């Protein structure tokens, strides 16, 4: 049981990783955009994680982790920020490939507006719950940026992707928070969240996961589109010459 957290991480990434080499998706060719995106996102989430662990907002059960630490975080926690984004961005690319009709095209603005108001309202009402407040405000901010500032064309596909990812998310995060096992791998201080659980999962984790994937996807698409724009510009210049 000492390496259960490692096993959960492996479960989360094993199918997306080996499927990355499939002839249709060829996701491995996009690692040059994905890896920097994950590293940049970790620059946001790792300090947040260290701080919240230090203040007892959440913590880790020594019975289920290897005991290897890096800057006061279990090694498994660092790997979490690689495995989960990898699996979700892979799913995003599969959705783009297979789902030709933009299902949420007509609804994504309404979804964004609803989420922004809901998140800000809850954050305001429960400003004394640090996990709730920080997560909800950060996600609302990111949605405002995407919907009204940069007007992301992929936001509707992001919503569809995250909806698909929720099922494996509930399974993986359920195990981490104590479903199917005697004790939780990751424990939460309910005085710092709403105290509402989806099975064993704090409801905030759903929005934390959405924020994690959206930030990864923001960097990922920025790097990918910059490369495309650069190649397009080179082709144009060659034609002019």
N, C-alpha and C positions, 0 to 999 in steps of 0.2 A: 504493500500500500504506500510505501515511501515515495514511489515514483508515479503516483496516480495523476498528479497534475501534468507531468510529462506525457502520460498516456492520453489524456484528454486533448492536449495540444496536437499530438500525433494524429489522433482521430479526426481532428478538425481540418487538417491540411493534407492528409495522405491522398485522398481521391482527387482534389483539385490539382495537387502537385503532379501526379502521374498523368492526369488528363491534359496537362499543359502541353504535352508533347504530341497530342493528337493531330492528325493531318489537317483537320478543319479549323480548329481553334488556334493552334500554334502559339499558345500564350507565352511560351518561353522567349519568343522574339520580342515581347514587350517588357521583359524583366528590366531592361535599361531605363524604362520609365517608372516601373513599379518600385524597384529597390530604393532609389532616391526619395520617392514619395513616402515610403514607409519610414525611412530614416528621418525625414523632415517632420513627419507626424509624431514620431517618438520624442522629438525635441519638445513637443507640447505636452504629451501625455506622461512621459517618464517623470519629469519634475513634479507634475500634478500628483502622480501616483506616490512618489516618495514623500511628498508633503502630507498627503492624506493618510498614508500609512503611519507616519510619524505622529500625527495628531489623533490616531485611533478612529478615523472615520471608517476604515476597513483594515483587515489584517489577514494573516495566512496561518493555517493550521500546520504545525511542524510534523504532524503524523503523515501528511500526504505530499510533502515536498522533499526534494533531494538534500536540502541543507546548504546548497551552493548559493551564495549571495553576491550581488554586484550593486554597489552603492545602496546598501540597505534594502534591496529588493531581491526576492528569490529569482534565480535564473529563469525559472518557468514563467514568471510574470513578464520578463523581457521578451521571451519567445511568444507570449500571448499576442503582443503587438506586431508580431510578424505573421503568425499562423492565421489569425482571424481576418486581418485585412487582405492577406493573400487569397484566402478562400472566397471572400466577398467580391474583390475586384475581378477575380477569375469568373465568378458567377455573373458579374456585370457584363463582361465581355461575351460570355455565352448568351446572355439575354439579348445583347445587341446583335449577335450573329443570327439567332434563331427567331426572335420576335420582331418581325418586319413591321408590324402595325404598332404605332406608339399608343398603347392602350390608355395611358394617363395624360395624353397630350391636352385634352380639354379640361382636365381636372387638377393638374399639378399646381396651378396658381391658387386655386381654392384650398387645396390641401396645405400649401405653404402658409397662406394667410391664417387658416384655422390653427395650425400648429404654432405659429408665431404668437398669436394672441393667447392661446392656451398655455404655452410655456411661460410667457411673461407673467400671466395672471397667477399661475401656481408659484412661480419664483417670488413674486411680490407677497403673496399670502403666507408663504413658508420661508421667508428670508432668513430665519434662524436655523434652518436645516441646510447645512453647508453643501452636502452632496446634491441635494435637490436644486438649490439655488444656482450653484455654479454650472451644473450640467444643463439646466433648462435655459439659463441666460446665454450660455455659449452656443447651444444649438439654435436658439432663436436668432442670435446674431449671424450665424453662418447662413441660415435660411434667408434672412433679409438681404445679405450680400448676394447670394445666388439668384434670388428671385427678382430683386429690384435694382441691383447695382450692376452686376456683370451679366444678368439675364441669361443664366446658363441654359443651353439647349438640351442638356442631358439630365435635367432635374427629374423629369417624368420617368426616365429609365432608372434613375437612382431609386425612386420610390418603389418601382416594381421590383427591382433587385433586392432591396431591403425587405420587402414583403416576403419574397421567396426565401431569403436568408433567415427569417424569423424562426422557422421550424428547427433547423439545425442549431440555431442560436439558443432556443429554449432547451434543447437537449444538452448542449455543451455547458451552458451557463447553469442549467439545472443541476448538473453533476457538481460543478464548482461550488454551488451554494447549498449542497447537501441532499439533493434528490438522489434516491437509490443507494445512498451510502450512509453509514451511521452518523458521521459528522460532516460539516461543511469543510471544503478546502479553503475557500475564501469566506471570511465572516464579515458582517456589516454591523456597525453601531446604529441601531434603529433610531436613536435620538438625533442622528444627523441626516435622516431621510424620512420619507412619508410614512414608513412602517407598513406600506402596502406591498404584498408579495404576490407574484404570479407563481403559484406553487411555492417554491423556496426562493424565487428570484425577486429582489427588490425591483419595483416597477421602474425606478430610475435607470436601471441597467439597459432597458429597451432604448431609452433616449441617449444614454452614454454610448451604446453601440452604434446608433445612428450617427452621432457626432463623430465617432472614431472613423467610420467608413466614409462619411462625407468629406472629412478633411483629407483622408488618403486619396479619395477620388478627385478632389480639387487639384492637388498637386499632380496626380497621375495624368489627368486630362490636359492640364496646363503644359506639362512636359511633352506629351504626345502631340498636342496641337502645335506647339512651337516648332517641333521637328517637321511636321507637315508643312507649316507655313514657310519654313526655311527652304525646304525642298522645292516648294512651289515657286518661291521667289527666284531660286537658282535657275529653274526651267524657264521662267519668264525672261530673265536676263540673257540666257543663252539664245532665246528666240530673237531678242532685240539685237544682239551682236550679229 
